[in-house]
Amino acid sequence: MNKFNTKHFAFLILAVTIVSQKTYPKVFTINGGRESWIAVIISSIMILLYLMFFLKVCEKSNNYDFISIYRQALGHKAGNLLLFLFAVTLFITLVESAAVEASSMHTNMLLETPVWFFILFFVIPAAYSASRDIVSIVTITLIGITLINLAGINLGMLTSEYKDSRLLFPIFREGITTGFLLSILQTLGLYGSLTIIFPYLTEIKDKRKLFLHATLGMLFVIQMLIVSITGTLMTFEITRVNSIPYPKLLQTQMISKLRFIEAGELYVMLQIVGGWYIRYIVTFYALIKVLSALKLRHKYMIIMISGAVGIGAYLAGNNLFVLFRFLNYYTYIALINFIIIPFVIFIIYSFKKQTVDSKG
């Protein structure tokens, strides 16, 4: 697809990195406490440096093939093994997306509608979208992210009067704790979803402005997530935040204008349902690309994956306690397979290319 360009790639960054931290911050605020917003700032700097490092390695070697980098750095067998682990993490991310979307809607919006119903009407349409070509994926992403951002800006203005910046302080009353360090790792793990879209780079023909547009896209994500976590803490205070599974859905219920306009839930429904749907199909398409590279393609692969995701999402999302235990583990799984392992592989690949170039 020669129309897929670096500006579209910036939208893909927004599609995969925003929704997790905005929907369920409880997983890292329990550890980070009132200082969670500082943990988000630190992890934001780290993920930006990670992205810049990866793009510079690709630019210097003139190789943007994520799958090829794995194999050249580690060899074919070891590279395929870690690519398979990467694919497993993509599958777990699909389960996370379907489970959280269904659970959040069931918990806050339609309590009498069972979780399996939401999962069914999420997984099936998403499977159809993911089975299309990259043109469809990018088109859905462009339209969806634009509408979600407009809703988010409007929502931020409507909730501003309910926020108190004094609730962010004092900070580090007990010093730098183990929980604070864990919250940095967890938010970095959630940021790790950025790596999901690296296999898309081979689809871009003209990469001259890739570094600029990707960096701008990541900076937009960073400011949005910092505003999101500070806004949540300024609205509810940390003790209350740690007792709410999906604070953004509850925050919008405070909006009231002229004593009868109370439609804040509509904004966040667009953000939650639309955001998770886009993230799901972008992840699904990346999973198909990786499995195809591993020669694990099957005629009914999309149906089988969707069925497995549906079952996994129901088992994880049907109970809030089970779901948040799963999400807690997911942050560390994503940290390892989306951040640490790729980062080590990029370093190995960079050294190998430098060695080859110096001998040449």
VOLOLO-565071 format. One record per residue (C-alpha): residue in one letter; residue number from 1; x, y, z. Coordinates in pm, whole numbers, padded with zeros to 5 digits. Example, Ala and Ser with C-alpha at 12.3 -4.5 7.8 and 13.67 -1.06 7.14 Angstrom:
REM VOLOLO-565071
+--------+-----+--------+--------+--------+
! residu ! num !   east !  north !     up !
+--------+-----+--------+--------+--------+
!      A !   1 !  01230 ! -00450 !  00780 !
!      S !   2 !  01367 ! -00106 !  00714 !
+--------+-----+--------+--------+--------+
//
This chain:
REM VOLOLO-565071
+--------+-----+--------+--------+--------+
! residu ! num !   east !  north !     up !
+--------+-----+--------+--------+--------+
!      M !   1 !  00000 !  00000 !  00000 !
!      N !   2 !  00188 !  00307 ! -00122 !
!      K !   3 ! -00063 !  00543 !  00043 !
!      F !   4 !  00028 !  00427 !  00392 !
!      N !   5 !  00270 !  00694 !  00509 !
!      T !   6 !  00450 !  00816 !  00819 !
!      K !   7 !  00160 !  01038 !  00926 !
!      H !   8 ! -00065 !  00733 !  00937 !
!      F !   9 !  00198 !  00559 !  01148 !
!      A !  10 !  00169 !  00839 !  01405 !
!      F !  11 ! -00203 !  00763 !  01432 !
!      L !  12 ! -00124 !  00396 !  01489 !
!      I !  13 !  00094 !  00500 !  01783 !
!      L !  14 ! -00207 !  00673 !  01936 !
!      A !  15 ! -00425 !  00370 !  01864 !
!      V !  16 ! -00222 !  00122 !  02068 !
!      T !  17 ! -00070 !  00326 !  02352 !
!      I !  18 ! -00345 !  00545 !  02499 !
!      V !  19 ! -00642 !  00337 !  02602 !
!      S !  20 ! -00490 !  00100 !  02862 !
!      Q !  21 ! -00355 !  00364 !  03098 !
!      K !  22 ! -00668 !  00576 !  03062 !
!      T !  23 ! -00913 !  00292 !  03126 !
!      Y !  24 ! -00765 !  00105 !  03423 !
!      P !  25 ! -00501 !  00319 !  03604 !
!      K !  26 ! -00581 !  00129 !  03924 !
!      V !  27 ! -00326 ! -00140 !  03837 !
!      F !  28 ! -00036 !  00102 !  03884 !
!      T !  29 ! -00186 !  00360 !  04122 !
!      I !  30 ! -00216 !  00093 !  04390 !
!      N !  31 !  00163 !  00064 !  04383 !
!      G !  32 !  00249 !  00423 !  04293 !
!      G !  33 !  00001 !  00598 !  04519 !
!      R !  34 ! -00022 !  00975 !  04495 !
!      E !  35 !  00311 !  00979 !  04309 !
!      S !  36 !  00169 !  00774 !  04020 !
!      W !  37 !  00161 !  01081 !  03797 !
!      I !  38 !  00538 !  01120 !  03849 !
!      A !  39 !  00583 !  00752 !  03760 !
!      V !  40 !  00394 !  00816 !  03435 !
!      I !  41 !  00624 !  01110 !  03353 !
!      I !  42 !  00935 !  00897 !  03412 !
!      S !  43 !  00806 !  00604 !  03205 !
!      S !  44 !  00701 !  00852 !  02934 !
!      I !  45 !  01059 !  00975 !  02900 !
!      M !  46 !  01181 !  00615 !  02887 !
!      I !  47 !  00937 !  00509 !  02614 !
!      L !  48 !  01022 !  00815 !  02405 !
!      L !  49 !  01393 !  00731 !  02424 !
!      Y !  50 !  01309 !  00369 !  02340 !
!      L !  51 !  01120 !  00474 !  02027 !
!      M !  52 !  01395 !  00712 !  01918 !
!      F !  53 !  01660 !  00445 !  01972 !
!      F !  54 !  01469 !  00189 !  01765 !
!      L !  55 !  01409 !  00430 !  01477 !
!      K !  56 !  01773 !  00541 !  01475 !
!      V !  57 !  01890 !  00178 !  01462 !
!      C !  58 !  01656 !  00114 !  01170 !
!      E !  59 !  01761 !  00432 !  00994 !
!      K !  60 !  02132 !  00364 !  01035 !
!      S !  61 !  02102 !  00006 !  00908 !
!      N !  62 !  01836 !  00094 !  00649 !
!      N !  63 !  01633 ! -00200 !  00775 !
!      Y !  64 !  01282 ! -00140 !  00909 !
!      D !  65 !  01176 ! -00504 !  00906 !
!      F !  66 !  01101 ! -00588 !  01271 !
!      I !  67 !  01088 ! -00963 !  01202 !
!      S !  68 !  01415 ! -00955 !  01007 !
!      I !  69 !  01587 ! -00768 !  01292 !
!      Y !  70 !  01491 ! -01045 !  01536 !
!      R !  71 !  01633 ! -01312 !  01305 !
!      Q !  72 !  01951 ! -01126 !  01213 !
!      A !  73 !  02027 ! -01043 !  01575 !
!      L !  74 !  01972 ! -01390 !  01722 !
!      G !  75 !  01979 ! -01629 !  01432 !
!      H !  76 !  01683 ! -01792 !  01261 !
!      K !  77 !  01582 ! -02041 !  01532 !
!      A !  78 !  01628 ! -01820 !  01836 !
!      G !  79 !  01476 ! -01527 !  01650 !
!      N !  80 !  01169 ! -01732 !  01558 !
!      L !  81 !  01134 ! -01849 !  01919 !
!      L !  82 !  01126 ! -01493 !  02051 !
!      L !  83 !  00897 ! -01388 !  01767 !
!      F !  84 !  00662 ! -01662 !  01881 !
!      L !  85 !  00674 ! -01521 !  02236 !
!      F !  86 !  00600 ! -01181 !  02085 !
!      A !  87 !  00301 ! -01332 !  01903 !
!      V !  88 !  00177 ! -01490 !  02229 !
!      T !  89 !  00193 ! -01147 !  02393 !
!      L !  90 ! -00005 ! -01002 !  02104 !
!      F !  91 ! -00269 ! -01268 !  02167 !
!      I !  92 ! -00277 ! -01183 !  02538 !
!      T !  93 ! -00321 ! -00818 !  02437 !
!      L !  94 ! -00625 ! -00918 !  02232 !
!      V !  95 ! -00769 ! -01090 !  02539 !
!      E !  96 ! -00698 ! -00779 !  02746 !
!      S !  97 ! -00874 ! -00556 !  02493 !
!      A !  98 ! -01188 ! -00768 !  02468 !
!      A !  99 ! -01208 ! -00838 !  02842 !
!      V ! 100 ! -01161 ! -00477 !  02956 !
!      E ! 101 ! -01406 ! -00336 !  02703 !
!      A ! 102 ! -01674 ! -00587 !  02804 !
!      S ! 103 ! -01608 ! -00553 !  03178 !
!      S ! 104 ! -01607 ! -00172 !  03175 !
!      M ! 105 ! -01936 ! -00152 !  02988 !
!      H ! 106 ! -02095 ! -00418 !  03210 !
!      T ! 107 ! -01970 ! -00262 !  03534 !
!      N ! 108 ! -02050 !  00103 !  03468 !
!      M ! 109 ! -02309 !  00126 !  03193 !
!      L ! 110 ! -02527 ! -00183 !  03143 !
!      L ! 111 ! -02509 ! -00391 !  03459 !
!      E ! 112 ! -02783 ! -00635 !  03357 !
!      T ! 113 ! -02615 ! -00713 !  03023 !
!      P ! 114 ! -02378 ! -01009 !  03070 !
!      V ! 115 ! -02009 ! -00985 !  02990 !
!      W ! 116 ! -02028 ! -01258 !  02725 !
!      F ! 117 ! -02278 ! -01048 !  02527 !
!      F ! 118 ! -02034 ! -00757 !  02504 !
!      I ! 119 ! -01751 ! -00991 !  02410 !
!      L ! 120 ! -01959 ! -01155 !  02137 !
!      F ! 121 ! -02050 ! -00824 !  01976 !
!      F ! 122 ! -01693 ! -00702 !  02006 !
!      V ! 123 ! -01493 ! -00999 !  01881 !
!      I ! 124 ! -01706 ! -01081 !  01574 !
!      P ! 125 ! -01709 ! -00732 !  01412 !
!      A ! 126 ! -01342 ! -00688 !  01504 !
!      A ! 127 ! -01256 ! -01019 !  01333 !
!      Y ! 128 ! -01419 ! -00893 !  01015 !
!      S ! 129 ! -01229 ! -00562 !  01030 !
!      A ! 130 ! -00898 ! -00736 !  01103 !
!      S ! 131 ! -00948 ! -00971 !  00806 !
!      R ! 132 ! -00947 ! -00675 !  00567 !
!      D ! 133 ! -00630 ! -00522 !  00422 !
!      I ! 134 ! -00418 ! -00251 !  00578 !
!      V ! 135 ! -00620 !  00019 !  00398 !
!      S ! 136 ! -00924 ! -00069 !  00608 !
!      I ! 137 ! -00720 ! -00085 !  00930 !
!      V ! 138 ! -00567 !  00256 !  00873 !
!      T ! 139 ! -00897 !  00413 !  00764 !
!      I ! 140 ! -01077 !  00292 !  01076 !
!      T ! 141 ! -00786 !  00413 !  01288 !
!      L ! 142 ! -00778 !  00761 !  01132 !
!      I ! 143 ! -01150 !  00819 !  01172 !
!      G ! 144 ! -01173 !  00660 !  01517 !
!      I ! 145 ! -00870 !  00832 !  01671 !
!      T ! 146 ! -00980 !  01172 !  01538 !
!      L ! 147 ! -01326 !  01139 !  01694 !
!      I ! 148 ! -01185 !  01000 !  02018 !
!      N ! 149 ! -00940 !  01289 !  02052 !
!      L ! 150 ! -01212 !  01546 !  01989 !
!      A ! 151 ! -01427 !  01380 !  02253 !
!      G ! 152 ! -01132 !  01369 !  02493 !
!      I ! 153 ! -01057 !  01741 !  02453 !
!      N ! 154 ! -01422 !  01828 !  02510 !
!      L ! 155 ! -01440 !  01595 !  02807 !
!      G ! 156 ! -01130 !  01751 !  02960 !
!      M ! 157 ! -01290 !  02094 !  02945 !
!      L ! 158 ! -01620 !  01971 !  03091 !
!      T ! 159 ! -01452 !  01801 !  03388 !
!      S ! 160 ! -01201 !  02079 !  03465 !
!      E ! 161 ! -01425 !  02241 !  03727 !
!      Y ! 162 ! -01431 !  01920 !  03931 !
!      K ! 163 ! -01052 !  01894 !  03965 !
!      D ! 164 ! -00838 !  02015 !  04256 !
!      S ! 165 ! -00462 !  02028 !  04197 !
!      R ! 166 ! -00397 !  02017 !  04573 !
!      L ! 167 ! -00486 !  01646 !  04568 !
!      L ! 168 ! -00158 !  01576 !  04382 !
!      F ! 169 !  00044 !  01679 !  04687 !
!      P ! 170 !  00235 !  01616 !  04905 !
!      I ! 171 !  00466 !  01387 !  04709 !
!      F ! 172 !  00721 !  01136 !  04839 !
!      R ! 173 !  00607 !  01173 !  05197 !
!      E ! 174 !  00754 !  00827 !  05261 !
!      G ! 175 !  01041 !  00867 !  05017 !
!      I ! 176 !  01092 !  00664 !  04702 !
!      T ! 177 !  00921 !  00334 !  04779 !
!      T ! 178 !  00928 ! -00006 !  04609 !
!      G ! 179 !  00568 !  00052 !  04502 !
!      F ! 180 !  00668 !  00371 !  04319 !
!      L ! 181 !  00940 !  00186 !  04129 !
!      L ! 182 !  00694 ! -00092 !  04042 !
!      S ! 183 !  00447 !  00165 !  03911 !
!      I ! 184 !  00718 !  00296 !  03676 !
!      L ! 185 !  00772 ! -00055 !  03543 !
!      Q ! 186 !  00399 ! -00115 !  03508 !
!      T ! 187 !  00330 !  00208 !  03320 !
!      L ! 188 !  00632 !  00139 !  03100 !
!      G ! 189 !  00486 ! -00206 !  03032 !
!      L ! 190 !  00156 ! -00049 !  02927 !
!      Y ! 191 !  00347 !  00194 !  02709 !
!      G ! 192 !  00513 ! -00113 !  02557 !
!      S ! 193 !  00210 ! -00160 !  02332 !
!      L ! 194 !  00400 !  00079 !  02106 !
!      T ! 195 !  00602 ! -00222 !  01985 !
!      I ! 196 !  00281 ! -00378 !  01846 !
!      I ! 197 !  00296 ! -00150 !  01541 !
!      F ! 198 !  00665 ! -00202 !  01457 !
!      P ! 199 !  00578 ! -00482 !  01207 !
!      Y ! 200 !  00377 ! -00218 !  01014 !
!      L ! 201 !  00695 ! -00030 !  00921 !
!      T ! 202 !  00759 ! -00249 !  00618 !
!      E ! 203 !  00432 ! -00118 !  00468 !
!      I ! 204 !  00566 !  00241 !  00456 !
!      K ! 205 !  00736 !  00326 !  00126 !
!      D ! 206 !  00865 !  00676 !  00199 !
!      K ! 207 !  01030 !  00679 !  00542 !
!      R ! 208 !  01208 !  01014 !  00521 !
!      K ! 209 !  00988 !  01181 !  00785 !
!      L ! 210 !  00925 !  00870 !  00994 !
!      F ! 211 !  01139 !  00983 !  01288 !
!      L ! 212 !  00970 !  01325 !  01302 !
!      H ! 213 !  00611 !  01202 !  01274 !
!      A ! 214 !  00661 !  00906 !  01509 !
!      T ! 215 !  00822 !  01131 !  01771 !
!      L ! 216 !  00543 !  01387 !  01743 !
!      G ! 217 !  00284 !  01111 !  01773 !
!      M ! 218 !  00453 !  00975 !  02084 !
!      L ! 219 !  00476 !  01321 !  02240 !
!      F ! 220 !  00103 !  01369 !  02181 !
!      V ! 221 !  00035 !  01039 !  02358 !
!      I ! 222 !  00260 !  01135 !  02648 !
!      Q ! 223 !  00093 !  01468 !  02717 !
!      M ! 224 ! -00249 !  01305 !  02692 !
!      L ! 225 ! -00167 !  01033 !  02944 !
!      I ! 226 ! -00004 !  01274 !  03187 !
!      V ! 227 ! -00313 !  01496 !  03170 !
!      S ! 228 ! -00531 !  01187 !  03215 !
!      I ! 229 ! -00363 !  01054 !  03529 !
!      T ! 230 ! -00328 !  01396 !  03691 !
!      G ! 231 ! -00692 !  01470 !  03608 !
!      T ! 232 ! -00802 !  01143 !  03766 !
!      L ! 233 ! -00602 !  01205 !  04084 !
!      M ! 234 ! -00723 !  01565 !  04104 !
!      T ! 235 ! -01084 !  01448 !  04081 !
!      F ! 236 ! -01099 !  01153 !  04320 !
!      E ! 237 ! -00785 !  01156 !  04540 !
!      I ! 238 ! -00565 !  00847 !  04553 !
!      T ! 239 ! -00761 !  00643 !  04808 !
!      R ! 240 ! -01077 !  00673 !  04602 !
!      V ! 241 ! -00894 !  00605 !  04274 !
!      N ! 242 ! -00762 !  00277 !  04414 !
!      S ! 243 ! -01116 !  00162 !  04490 !
!      I ! 244 ! -01262 !  00239 !  04147 !
!      P ! 245 ! -01202 ! -00013 !  03864 !
!      Y ! 246 ! -01267 !  00236 !  03582 !
!      P ! 247 ! -01241 !  00593 !  03716 !
!      K ! 248 ! -01288 !  00769 !  03380 !
!      L ! 249 ! -01635 !  00620 !  03344 !
!      L ! 250 ! -01728 !  00744 !  03690 !
!      Q ! 251 ! -01564 !  01083 !  03640 !
!      T ! 252 ! -01793 !  01165 !  03348 !
!      Q ! 253 ! -02103 !  01109 !  03558 !
!      M ! 254 ! -02016 !  01427 !  03749 !
!      I ! 255 ! -02075 !  01644 !  03442 !
!      S ! 256 ! -02391 !  01850 !  03462 !
!      K ! 257 ! -02475 !  02165 !  03267 !
!      L ! 258 ! -02788 !  02375 !  03303 !
!      R ! 259 ! -02916 !  02111 !  03548 !
!      F ! 260 ! -03033 !  01876 !  03276 !
!      I ! 261 ! -02750 !  01814 !  03028 !
!      E ! 262 ! -02573 !  01501 !  03157 !
!      A ! 263 ! -02420 !  01326 !  02860 !
!      G ! 264 ! -02061 !  01279 !  02977 !
!      E ! 265 ! -02100 !  00902 !  02954 !
!      L ! 266 ! -02149 !  00930 !  02577 !
!      Y ! 267 ! -01803 !  01082 !  02540 !
!      V ! 268 ! -01631 !  00815 !  02743 !
!      M ! 269 ! -01829 !  00536 !  02574 !
!      L ! 270 ! -01685 !  00656 !  02244 !
!      Q ! 271 ! -01338 !  00661 !  02398 !
!      I ! 272 ! -01367 !  00321 !  02568 !
!      V ! 273 ! -01553 !  00119 !  02305 !
!      G ! 274 ! -01393 !  00292 !  02006 !
!      G ! 275 ! -01046 !  00299 !  02162 !
!      W ! 276 ! -01042 ! -00069 !  02252 !
!      Y ! 277 ! -01190 ! -00169 !  01915 !
!      I ! 278 ! -00919 !  00017 !  01724 !
!      R ! 279 ! -00645 ! -00120 !  01947 !
!      Y ! 280 ! -00784 ! -00470 !  01899 !
!      I ! 281 ! -00789 ! -00468 !  01518 !
!      V ! 282 ! -00445 ! -00303 !  01493 !
!      T ! 283 ! -00305 ! -00571 !  01726 !
!      F ! 284 ! -00487 ! -00849 !  01539 !
!      Y ! 285 ! -00340 ! -00741 !  01206 !
!      A ! 286 !  00009 ! -00731 !  01359 !
!      L ! 287 ! -00045 ! -01082 !  01499 !
!      I ! 288 ! -00144 ! -01210 !  01154 !
!      K ! 289 !  00174 ! -01060 !  01005 !
!      V ! 290 !  00396 ! -01223 !  01267 !
!      L ! 291 !  00225 ! -01563 !  01242 !
!      S ! 292 !  00251 ! -01551 !  00864 !
!      A ! 293 !  00625 ! -01482 !  00893 !
!      L ! 294 !  00651 ! -01785 !  01122 !
!      K ! 295 !  00460 ! -01991 !  00862 !
!      L ! 296 !  00175 ! -02055 !  01105 !
!      R ! 297 ! -00090 ! -01922 !  00869 !
!      H ! 298 ! -00410 ! -02128 !  00848 !
!      K ! 299 ! -00721 ! -02099 !  00634 !
!      Y ! 300 ! -00939 ! -02044 !  00940 !
!      M ! 301 ! -00676 ! -01867 !  01151 !
!      I ! 302 ! -00885 ! -01553 !  01214 !
!      I ! 303 ! -01184 ! -01760 !  01327 !
!      M ! 304 ! -00971 ! -01976 !  01557 !
!      I ! 305 ! -00793 ! -01679 !  01711 !
!      S ! 306 ! -01120 ! -01492 !  01760 !
!      G ! 307 ! -01279 ! -01794 !  01928 !
!      A ! 308 ! -00980 ! -01839 !  02160 !
!      V ! 309 ! -00979 ! -01466 !  02242 !
!      G ! 310 ! -01352 ! -01476 !  02319 !
!      I ! 311 ! -01310 ! -01767 !  02560 !
!      G ! 312 ! -01003 ! -01610 !  02724 !
!      A ! 313 ! -01175 ! -01271 !  02754 !
!      Y ! 314 ! -01479 ! -01427 !  02920 !
!      L ! 315 ! -01269 ! -01622 !  03170 !
!      A ! 316 ! -01069 ! -01309 !  03254 !
!      G ! 317 ! -01341 ! -01045 !  03234 !
!      N ! 318 ! -01639 ! -01214 !  03396 !
!      N ! 319 ! -01505 ! -01135 !  03743 !
!      L ! 320 ! -01346 ! -00801 !  03836 !
!      F ! 321 ! -01105 ! -00953 !  04087 !
!      V ! 322 ! -00983 ! -01208 !  03834 !
!      L ! 323 ! -00960 ! -00942 !  03564 !
!      F ! 324 ! -00744 ! -00703 !  03765 !
!      R ! 325 ! -00520 ! -00986 !  03875 !
!      F ! 326 ! -00478 ! -01070 !  03506 !
!      L ! 327 ! -00415 ! -00704 !  03416 !
!      N ! 328 ! -00155 ! -00676 !  03691 !
!      Y ! 329 !  00034 ! -00972 !  03543 !
!      Y ! 330 ! -00019 ! -00834 !  03192 !
!      T ! 331 !  00174 ! -00515 !  03270 !
!      Y ! 332 !  00485 ! -00719 !  03352 !
!      I ! 333 !  00438 ! -00958 !  03058 !
!      A ! 334 !  00416 ! -00658 !  02825 !
!      L ! 335 !  00721 ! -00502 !  02990 !
!      I ! 336 !  00928 ! -00811 !  02918 !
!      N ! 337 !  00807 ! -00901 !  02568 !
!      F ! 338 !  00728 ! -00553 !  02435 !
!      I ! 339 !  01011 ! -00352 !  02592 !
!      I ! 340 !  01299 ! -00546 !  02748 !
!      I ! 341 !  01343 ! -00827 !  02493 !
!      P ! 342 !  01305 ! -00603 !  02184 !
!      F ! 343 !  01540 ! -00346 !  02338 !
!      V ! 344 !  01809 ! -00610 !  02398 !
!      I ! 345 !  01759 ! -00744 !  02045 !
!      F ! 346 !  01795 ! -00395 !  01896 !
!      I ! 347 !  02123 ! -00350 !  02086 !
!      I ! 348 !  02256 ! -00685 !  01965 !
!      Y ! 349 !  02149 ! -00607 !  01609 !
!      S ! 350 !  02311 ! -00262 !  01625 !
!      F ! 351 !  02642 ! -00407 !  01745 !
!      K ! 352 !  02635 ! -00676 !  01476 !
!      K ! 353 !  02574 ! -00421 !  01203 !
!      Q ! 354 !  02853 ! -00200 !  01333 !
!      T ! 355 !  03090 ! -00498 !  01336 !
!      V ! 356 !  03000 ! -00597 !  00981 !
!      D ! 357 !  03029 ! -00238 !  00857 !
!      S ! 358 !  03369 ! -00188 !  01024 !
!      K ! 359 !  03504 ! -00508 !  00863 !
!      G ! 360 !  03357 ! -00406 !  00528 !
+--------+-----+--------+--------+--------+
//
